[in-house]
């Protein structure tokens, strides 16, 4: 066996192990995929507030640029 094939085989084995580990983790967490997607209300509130503030700031910025006299 050449050095390259040994390295490739080692990577394949490590990838298989990694996949098996993540499968086991998903099973032990009892629906890890659902868990990851599950929303947290406080995060939604924080995001909503941040989005609202960003919109408000962009509106004010737009208003300020529109109030400037147009240069022709």
Buried (B, 14 or more C-beta within 10 A) or exposed (E): EEEEEEEEEEEEEEEEEEEEEEEEEBEEEEEBEEEEEEEEEEEEEEEEEEEEEEEEEEEEEEEEEEEEEEEE
